[in-house]
Amino acid sequence: MLSSRLWQLFLDSFPKILLPGLTATIPLTIISFSLALVIAVVAALVQFANIQGLKQIARFYIWIFRGTPLLVQLFVVFFGLSRVGIVLDPFPAAVIVFSLNEGAYCAETIRAALEAVPKGQLEAGLCAGLSYLQTIFRIVLPQAMRTAFPPLSNSLISMVKDTSLARIIMVYEIIWNAQKFIKSDGLLWPLFYTGAYYLLFCGILTVHQFTVTKNVFSIILTVAGMAFIVFLALLFASIFDKLFSYVAGIFTEIQLRM
């Protein structure tokens, strides 16, 4: 199905693109999402407890980061702060932006999950002699996090793909290294192949999500779907490889005749 040249290109680009995924994309996702969860829990609890002053600050933070594009936030933190003397390296700047951005979305997810817990749970904990914080962290929050797990998993999967925007501030992730092939060799295929790598990373997270929810049938469907999409991607690459070769041959022949 694939020409030997296309297979060789795929094999040559595989380590050069996958390695940045293991050293940049995945660490950026894990660190940012971990910090985002901490921010989200704090912001959600502040709203759930209805602490005046802090609640308004949390709402303002959520409004700002959900209402502005992620790309603009990257520019403001990396380029804007440097104008006032705060110079950040690309990776820490990306971590700060992704953490604050994802924290805003996750805060609303966790807040909704907290409000979905029956009020009788909180009252029962207080009647049992637990303090308010003990009741929240031992009774209410564990139930809320179980409810919030599926949407939070979706947020994590979405963040894996959003990290591709970090190349704008010179974080050497998957897309950045794929673009090197365009500049050095004039090849577009490695850039297309990045979709397969993101599919791999997101597929692993999806399988893990279904494993936690113990849905075996969904795992089978997910793995089969991933394999089918990879097959379509390779078929698409093969067709366009032959098409581009044919068009390039026609232009070459026209130039020779001229």
MODELLER restraints for C-alpha pairs under 7 A, 6 or more apart:
rsr = mdl.restraints
at = mdl.atoms
rsr.add(forms.Gaussian(group=physical.xy_distance, feature=features.Distance(at['CA:1:A'], at['CA:238:A']), mean=6.84, stdev=0.5))
rsr.add(forms.Gaussian(group=physical.xy_distance, feature=features.Distance(at['CA:2:A'], at['CA:238:A']), mean=5.37, stdev=0.5))
rsr.add(forms.Gaussian(group=physical.xy_distance, feature=features.Distance(at['CA:13:A'], at['CA:190:A']), mean=6.37, stdev=0.5))
rsr.add(forms.Gaussian(group=physical.xy_distance, feature=features.Distance(at['CA:17:A'], at['CA:174:A']), mean=5.53, stdev=0.5))
rsr.add(forms.Gaussian(group=physical.xy_distance, feature=features.Distance(at['CA:17:A'], at['CA:177:A']), mean=5.92, stdev=0.5))
rsr.add(forms.Gaussian(group=physical.xy_distance, feature=features.Distance(at['CA:17:A'], at['CA:178:A']), mean=6.18, stdev=0.5))
rsr.add(forms.Gaussian(group=physical.xy_distance, feature=features.Distance(at['CA:18:A'], at['CA:174:A']), mean=6.92, stdev=0.5))
rsr.add(forms.Gaussian(group=physical.xy_distance, feature=features.Distance(at['CA:20:A'], at['CA:172:A']), mean=6.68, stdev=0.5))
rsr.add(forms.Gaussian(group=physical.xy_distance, feature=features.Distance(at['CA:20:A'], at['CA:173:A']), mean=5.15, stdev=0.5))
rsr.add(forms.Gaussian(group=physical.xy_distance, feature=features.Distance(at['CA:20:A'], at['CA:174:A']), mean=5.55, stdev=0.5))
rsr.add(forms.Gaussian(group=physical.xy_distance, feature=features.Distance(at['CA:21:A'], at['CA:173:A']), mean=5.97, stdev=0.5))
rsr.add(forms.Gaussian(group=physical.xy_distance, feature=features.Distance(at['CA:21:A'], at['CA:174:A']), mean=5.37, stdev=0.5))
rsr.add(forms.Gaussian(group=physical.xy_distance, feature=features.Distance(at['CA:24:A'], at['CA:172:A']), mean=6.75, stdev=0.5))
rsr.add(forms.Gaussian(group=physical.xy_distance, feature=features.Distance(at['CA:24:A'], at['CA:173:A']), mean=5.32, stdev=0.5))
rsr.add(forms.Gaussian(group=physical.xy_distance, feature=features.Distance(at['CA:25:A'], at['CA:163:A']), mean=6.44, stdev=0.5))
rsr.add(forms.Gaussian(group=physical.xy_distance, feature=features.Distance(at['CA:25:A'], at['CA:173:A']), mean=5.50, stdev=0.5))
rsr.add(forms.Gaussian(group=physical.xy_distance, feature=features.Distance(at['CA:25:A'], at['CA:174:A']), mean=6.89, stdev=0.5))
rsr.add(forms.Gaussian(group=physical.xy_distance, feature=features.Distance(at['CA:28:A'], at['CA:95:A']), mean=6.37, stdev=0.5))
rsr.add(forms.Gaussian(group=physical.xy_distance, feature=features.Distance(at['CA:29:A'], at['CA:159:A']), mean=6.50, stdev=0.5))
rsr.add(forms.Gaussian(group=physical.xy_distance, feature=features.Distance(at['CA:29:A'], at['CA:160:A']), mean=5.86, stdev=0.5))
rsr.add(forms.Gaussian(group=physical.xy_distance, feature=features.Distance(at['CA:32:A'], at['CA:95:A']), mean=5.16, stdev=0.5))
rsr.add(forms.Gaussian(group=physical.xy_distance, feature=features.Distance(at['CA:32:A'], at['CA:98:A']), mean=5.75, stdev=0.5))
rsr.add(forms.Gaussian(group=physical.xy_distance, feature=features.Distance(at['CA:32:A'], at['CA:99:A']), mean=4.61, stdev=0.5))
rsr.add(forms.Gaussian(group=physical.xy_distance, feature=features.Distance(at['CA:33:A'], at['CA:99:A']), mean=6.09, stdev=0.5))
rsr.add(forms.Gaussian(group=physical.xy_distance, feature=features.Distance(at['CA:33:A'], at['CA:156:A']), mean=6.83, stdev=0.5))
rsr.add(forms.Gaussian(group=physical.xy_distance, feature=features.Distance(at['CA:35:A'], at['CA:99:A']), mean=5.68, stdev=0.5))
rsr.add(forms.Gaussian(group=physical.xy_distance, feature=features.Distance(at['CA:36:A'], at['CA:99:A']), mean=4.45, stdev=0.5))
rsr.add(forms.Gaussian(group=physical.xy_distance, feature=features.Distance(at['CA:36:A'], at['CA:100:A']), mean=6.24, stdev=0.5))
rsr.add(forms.Gaussian(group=physical.xy_distance, feature=features.Distance(at['CA:36:A'], at['CA:102:A']), mean=5.67, stdev=0.5))
rsr.add(forms.Gaussian(group=physical.xy_distance, feature=features.Distance(at['CA:36:A'], at['CA:103:A']), mean=4.07, stdev=0.5))
rsr.add(forms.Gaussian(group=physical.xy_distance, feature=features.Distance(at['CA:37:A'], at['CA:103:A']), mean=6.08, stdev=0.5))
rsr.add(forms.Gaussian(group=physical.xy_distance, feature=features.Distance(at['CA:37:A'], at['CA:106:A']), mean=6.87, stdev=0.5))
rsr.add(forms.Gaussian(group=physical.xy_distance, feature=features.Distance(at['CA:39:A'], at['CA:103:A']), mean=5.46, stdev=0.5))
rsr.add(forms.Gaussian(group=physical.xy_distance, feature=features.Distance(at['CA:40:A'], at['CA:103:A']), mean=4.71, stdev=0.5))
rsr.add(forms.Gaussian(group=physical.xy_distance, feature=features.Distance(at['CA:40:A'], at['CA:104:A']), mean=6.36, stdev=0.5))
rsr.add(forms.Gaussian(group=physical.xy_distance, feature=features.Distance(at['CA:40:A'], at['CA:106:A']), mean=5.41, stdev=0.5))
rsr.add(forms.Gaussian(group=physical.xy_distance, feature=features.Distance(at['CA:40:A'], at['CA:107:A']), mean=3.91, stdev=0.5))
rsr.add(forms.Gaussian(group=physical.xy_distance, feature=features.Distance(at['CA:41:A'], at['CA:107:A']), mean=6.20, stdev=0.5))
rsr.add(forms.Gaussian(group=physical.xy_distance, feature=features.Distance(at['CA:41:A'], at['CA:110:A']), mean=6.77, stdev=0.5))
rsr.add(forms.Gaussian(group=physical.xy_distance, feature=features.Distance(at['CA:43:A'], at['CA:58:A']), mean=5.58, stdev=0.5))
rsr.add(forms.Gaussian(group=physical.xy_distance, feature=features.Distance(at['CA:43:A'], at['CA:107:A']), mean=5.87, stdev=0.5))
rsr.add(forms.Gaussian(group=physical.xy_distance, feature=features.Distance(at['CA:44:A'], at['CA:107:A']), mean=5.06, stdev=0.5))
rsr.add(forms.Gaussian(group=physical.xy_distance, feature=features.Distance(at['CA:44:A'], at['CA:108:A']), mean=6.68, stdev=0.5))
rsr.add(forms.Gaussian(group=physical.xy_distance, feature=features.Distance(at['CA:44:A'], at['CA:110:A']), mean=6.03, stdev=0.5))
rsr.add(forms.Gaussian(group=physical.xy_distance, feature=features.Distance(at['CA:44:A'], at['CA:111:A']), mean=4.66, stdev=0.5))
rsr.add(forms.Gaussian(group=physical.xy_distance, feature=features.Distance(at['CA:46:A'], at['CA:54:A']), mean=6.54, stdev=0.5))
rsr.add(forms.Gaussian(group=physical.xy_distance, feature=features.Distance(at['CA:46:A'], at['CA:55:A']), mean=5.68, stdev=0.5))
rsr.add(forms.Gaussian(group=physical.xy_distance, feature=features.Distance(at['CA:47:A'], at['CA:55:A']), mean=5.08, stdev=0.5))
rsr.add(forms.Gaussian(group=physical.xy_distance, feature=features.Distance(at['CA:48:A'], at['CA:111:A']), mean=6.54, stdev=0.5))
rsr.add(forms.Gaussian(group=physical.xy_distance, feature=features.Distance(at['CA:62:A'], at['CA:104:A']), mean=4.72, stdev=0.5))
rsr.add(forms.Gaussian(group=physical.xy_distance, feature=features.Distance(at['CA:65:A'], at['CA:101:A']), mean=5.35, stdev=0.5))
rsr.add(forms.Gaussian(group=physical.xy_distance, feature=features.Distance(at['CA:65:A'], at['CA:104:A']), mean=6.25, stdev=0.5))
rsr.add(forms.Gaussian(group=physical.xy_distance, feature=features.Distance(at['CA:66:A'], at['CA:101:A']), mean=6.91, stdev=0.5))
rsr.add(forms.Gaussian(group=physical.xy_distance, feature=features.Distance(at['CA:66:A'], at['CA:104:A']), mean=6.44, stdev=0.5))
rsr.add(forms.Gaussian(group=physical.xy_distance, feature=features.Distance(at['CA:66:A'], at['CA:105:A']), mean=6.79, stdev=0.5))
rsr.add(forms.Gaussian(group=physical.xy_distance, feature=features.Distance(at['CA:71:A'], at['CA:165:A']), mean=6.91, stdev=0.5))
rsr.add(forms.Gaussian(group=physical.xy_distance, feature=features.Distance(at['CA:73:A'], at['CA:97:A']), mean=6.47, stdev=0.5))
rsr.add(forms.Gaussian(group=physical.xy_distance, feature=features.Distance(at['CA:74:A'], at['CA:94:A']), mean=6.80, stdev=0.5))
rsr.add(forms.Gaussian(group=physical.xy_distance, feature=features.Distance(at['CA:74:A'], at['CA:97:A']), mean=6.12, stdev=0.5))
rsr.add(forms.Gaussian(group=physical.xy_distance, feature=features.Distance(at['CA:77:A'], at['CA:93:A']), mean=6.44, stdev=0.5))
rsr.add(forms.Gaussian(group=physical.xy_distance, feature=features.Distance(at['CA:78:A'], at['CA:88:A']), mean=6.43, stdev=0.5))
rsr.add(forms.Gaussian(group=physical.xy_distance, feature=features.Distance(at['CA:78:A'], at['CA:93:A']), mean=5.88, stdev=0.5))
rsr.add(forms.Gaussian(group=physical.xy_distance, feature=features.Distance(at['CA:78:A'], at['CA:169:A']), mean=6.94, stdev=0.5))
rsr.add(forms.Gaussian(group=physical.xy_distance, feature=features.Distance(at['CA:81:A'], at['CA:87:A']), mean=6.54, stdev=0.5))
rsr.add(forms.Gaussian(group=physical.xy_distance, feature=features.Distance(at['CA:90:A'], at['CA:169:A']), mean=5.86, stdev=0.5))
rsr.add(forms.Gaussian(group=physical.xy_distance, feature=features.Distance(at['CA:90:A'], at['CA:170:A']), mean=6.13, stdev=0.5))
rsr.add(forms.Gaussian(group=physical.xy_distance, feature=features.Distance(at['CA:90:A'], at['CA:171:A']), mean=5.70, stdev=0.5))
rsr.add(forms.Gaussian(group=physical.xy_distance, feature=features.Distance(at['CA:91:A'], at['CA:171:A']), mean=6.01, stdev=0.5))
rsr.add(forms.Gaussian(group=physical.xy_distance, feature=features.Distance(at['CA:94:A'], at['CA:166:A']), mean=6.21, stdev=0.5))
rsr.add(forms.Gaussian(group=physical.xy_distance, feature=features.Distance(at['CA:106:A'], at['CA:152:A']), mean=6.63, stdev=0.5))
rsr.add(forms.Gaussian(group=physical.xy_distance, feature=features.Distance(at['CA:109:A'], at['CA:148:A']), mean=6.36, stdev=0.5))
rsr.add(forms.Gaussian(group=physical.xy_distance, feature=features.Distance(at['CA:110:A'], at['CA:144:A']), mean=6.85, stdev=0.5))
rsr.add(forms.Gaussian(group=physical.xy_distance, feature=features.Distance(at['CA:110:A'], at['CA:145:A']), mean=6.91, stdev=0.5))
rsr.add(forms.Gaussian(group=physical.xy_distance, feature=features.Distance(at['CA:110:A'], at['CA:148:A']), mean=5.98, stdev=0.5))
rsr.add(forms.Gaussian(group=physical.xy_distance, feature=features.Distance(at['CA:113:A'], at['CA:144:A']), mean=4.74, stdev=0.5))
rsr.add(forms.Gaussian(group=physical.xy_distance, feature=features.Distance(at['CA:113:A'], at['CA:147:A']), mean=5.95, stdev=0.5))
rsr.add(forms.Gaussian(group=physical.xy_distance, feature=features.Distance(at['CA:113:A'], at['CA:148:A']), mean=5.74, stdev=0.5))
rsr.add(forms.Gaussian(group=physical.xy_distance, feature=features.Distance(at['CA:114:A'], at['CA:140:A']), mean=6.93, stdev=0.5))
rsr.add(forms.Gaussian(group=physical.xy_distance, feature=features.Distance(at['CA:114:A'], at['CA:141:A']), mean=6.70, stdev=0.5))
rsr.add(forms.Gaussian(group=physical.xy_distance, feature=features.Distance(at['CA:114:A'], at['CA:144:A']), mean=4.97, stdev=0.5))
rsr.add(forms.Gaussian(group=physical.xy_distance, feature=features.Distance(at['CA:117:A'], at['CA:140:A']), mean=6.69, stdev=0.5))
rsr.add(forms.Gaussian(group=physical.xy_distance, feature=features.Distance(at['CA:117:A'], at['CA:143:A']), mean=6.96, stdev=0.5))
rsr.add(forms.Gaussian(group=physical.xy_distance, feature=features.Distance(at['CA:117:A'], at['CA:144:A']), mean=6.41, stdev=0.5))
rsr.add(forms.Gaussian(group=physical.xy_distance, feature=features.Distance(at['CA:121:A'], at['CA:140:A']), mean=6.78, stdev=0.5))
rsr.add(forms.Gaussian(group=physical.xy_distance, feature=features.Distance(at['CA:122:A'], at['CA:135:A']), mean=6.31, stdev=0.5))
rsr.add(forms.Gaussian(group=physical.xy_distance, feature=features.Distance(at['CA:122:A'], at['CA:140:A']), mean=6.64, stdev=0.5))
rsr.add(forms.Gaussian(group=physical.xy_distance, feature=features.Distance(at['CA:125:A'], at['CA:135:A']), mean=5.31, stdev=0.5))
rsr.add(forms.Gaussian(group=physical.xy_distance, feature=features.Distance(at['CA:126:A'], at['CA:132:A']), mean=6.64, stdev=0.5))
rsr.add(forms.Gaussian(group=physical.xy_distance, feature=features.Distance(at['CA:126:A'], at['CA:135:A']), mean=6.71, stdev=0.5))
rsr.add(forms.Gaussian(group=physical.xy_distance, feature=features.Distance(at['CA:153:A'], at['CA:209:A']), mean=6.76, stdev=0.5))
rsr.add(forms.Gaussian(group=physical.xy_distance, feature=features.Distance(at['CA:157:A'], at['CA:202:A']), mean=5.62, stdev=0.5))
rsr.add(forms.Gaussian(group=physical.xy_distance, feature=features.Distance(at['CA:157:A'], at['CA:205:A']), mean=6.80, stdev=0.5))
rsr.add(forms.Gaussian(group=physical.xy_distance, feature=features.Distance(at['CA:161:A'], at['CA:198:A']), mean=6.76, stdev=0.5))
rsr.add(forms.Gaussian(group=physical.xy_distance, feature=features.Distance(at['CA:164:A'], at['CA:173:A']), mean=6.83, stdev=0.5))
rsr.add(forms.Gaussian(group=physical.xy_distance, feature=features.Distance(at['CA:164:A'], at['CA:175:A']), mean=6.16, stdev=0.5))
rsr.add(forms.Gaussian(group=physical.xy_distance, feature=features.Distance(at['CA:167:A'], at['CA:173:A']), mean=6.53, stdev=0.5))
rsr.add(forms.Gaussian(group=physical.xy_distance, feature=features.Distance(at['CA:167:A'], at['CA:176:A']), mean=5.72, stdev=0.5))
rsr.add(forms.Gaussian(group=physical.xy_distance, feature=features.Distance(at['CA:174:A'], at['CA:194:A']), mean=6.79, stdev=0.5))
rsr.add(forms.Gaussian(group=physical.xy_distance, feature=features.Distance(at['CA:175:A'], at['CA:191:A']), mean=6.73, stdev=0.5))
rsr.add(forms.Gaussian(group=physical.xy_distance, feature=features.Distance(at['CA:175:A'], at['CA:194:A']), mean=6.72, stdev=0.5))
rsr.add(forms.Gaussian(group=physical.xy_distance, feature=features.Distance(at['CA:178:A'], at['CA:190:A']), mean=5.36, stdev=0.5))
rsr.add(forms.Gaussian(group=physical.xy_distance, feature=features.Distance(at['CA:178:A'], at['CA:191:A']), mean=4.88, stdev=0.5))
rsr.add(forms.Gaussian(group=physical.xy_distance, feature=features.Distance(at['CA:179:A'], at['CA:191:A']), mean=6.22, stdev=0.5))
rsr.add(forms.Gaussian(group=physical.xy_distance, feature=features.Distance(at['CA:181:A'], at['CA:187:A']), mean=5.44, stdev=0.5))
rsr.add(forms.Gaussian(group=physical.xy_distance, feature=features.Distance(at['CA:181:A'], at['CA:190:A']), mean=6.86, stdev=0.5))
rsr.add(forms.Gaussian(group=physical.xy_distance, feature=features.Distance(at['CA:182:A'], at['CA:188:A']), mean=5.76, stdev=0.5))
rsr.add(forms.Gaussian(group=physical.xy_distance, feature=features.Distance(at['CA:196:A'], at['CA:230:A']), mean=6.40, stdev=0.5))
rsr.add(forms.Gaussian(group=physical.xy_distance, feature=features.Distance(at['CA:207:A'], at['CA:219:A']), mean=5.65, stdev=0.5))
rsr.add(forms.Gaussian(group=physical.xy_distance, feature=features.Distance(at['CA:210:A'], at['CA:218:A']), mean=6.65, stdev=0.5))
rsr.add(forms.Gaussian(group=physical.xy_distance, feature=features.Distance(at['CA:210:A'], at['CA:219:A']), mean=6.06, stdev=0.5))
